[in-house]
Amino acid sequence: MRVNGKRNLTVSRSTLSRWRAVSAPIAMAAFLCLQGSSSNAAESTREASEFSVPSGSPDEYMQAAAAFARELDPEAEISFRDSQSGSLSVSRVEGARIQCIVRVSPDVGEALKPLGRFLNGRLERNAQAMWALAHEIGHCKLRDAFLRRTDGHVADASVFPFLAQEAAADAYGVLSVERRLGEKVPVRQAVIIARMLASSMYHDEAHATGHYVSDALGLCQQNRNDADAVQCAVSTAYYTVGSLSNDEKGSPIAVDSPPQLLFESGVQKISHELHLYDSIAQYKAHFAGADLSRFAFNEVSRKGDSRYITAETGQQTDMTYRLADFYGFKTGELTTDGARNVIVLRIDGADELDWLLTLGAVVRTEDGASLRKGDQRH
């Protein structure tokens, strides 16, 4: 499933999703469909429909997979979206901890698109679903590992290219499912082959993790517990960076060399790019969002601690419903005094507003002010 190296969250899109994360900023192209214009509403407003987030009932495979994911991260927020094909995760800094938020299709067939077609016949559906959600938890675990470094400093895992983050999440998911189902279940073989086939068929270099994961798993000799899987994810991220760098240099390190050499190369490269902070608070203070900066957020009305906000692109396309569905904000209709219904996000309280701004949104208020991340006025 991002924010140019200084963000306060990470959004992952696996190959299980039809949406692609092409680079650091989140690719929102999949949302660009017309849903009507959201021009400015009059001041007097009232709620015209119940505000909620679209949700669905998970099938038996996704229910079991969600239970497994919550075992991996008991604090994870997992919700199902009827309109979503695939899965994604958002890791959000809350205080001194990471809140992992996973959005996934309630139907296993939809949740595994497009990778499912290559996993079918190689891996049972229950194992596929477990791996899909473990992969998303893996993204959050990778980020958490860098925000809780053993040396006491804080760093942002977004310094790794997206391909390395995907490979790390793949490795974490593989080891997590193997630990539960046993190594006789061919999880790693199925995932590696499926990744190779999918990336080749769809010309998708952003998710071509297969051979990186295959080689990097050689660095992971133990899988006793979750900590081992997290360490393997970190090693896989470094290994992938080392491999990419080695390819760019014309492969001075032979491709059949021990994986430790490429891992060490990745560590050296990342060490020059990794910015260290003394604490999560200091890291957050330096954060500047970018993910939602392409949209115009306009406050239609404000009642108490709740703000009612529309979202538009530069082409005046109404993105309110799509963004609410994607990020989990409540959506509904507000009726103006001209009896015109306007689709809006309802942002309740300072925490939800802070998350919206953290995602990179700039909110234009009714009084003409512009709220941004780090602005003390909100």
Secondary structure, DSSP 8 states (H G I E B T S, - for coil): ---TTT-SEEEEE-TTSSS---SSS---GGG-----------S-EEE-S--B-------HHHHHHHHHHHHH-TT-EEEE-TT--SEEEEEEEETTEEEEEEEE-SSHHHHTTTTHHHHTTTS-HHHHHHHHHHHHHHHHHHHHHHHT-TTS-B--GGGS-HHHHHHHHHHHHHHHHHHHH-TTS-HHHHHHHHHHHHHHHTT-GGG--HHHHHHHGGG----SSHHHHHHHHHHHHHHHHHHHHHHHTT-SS-TTS-HHHHHHHHHHHHHTT---BSSHHHHHHT----TTTTSEEEEEEEETTEEEEEEE-TT--B-HHHHHHHHT-EEEEEEETTS-EEEEEEEEHHHHHHHHHHTT--EE-TTS-EE-TT-TT-
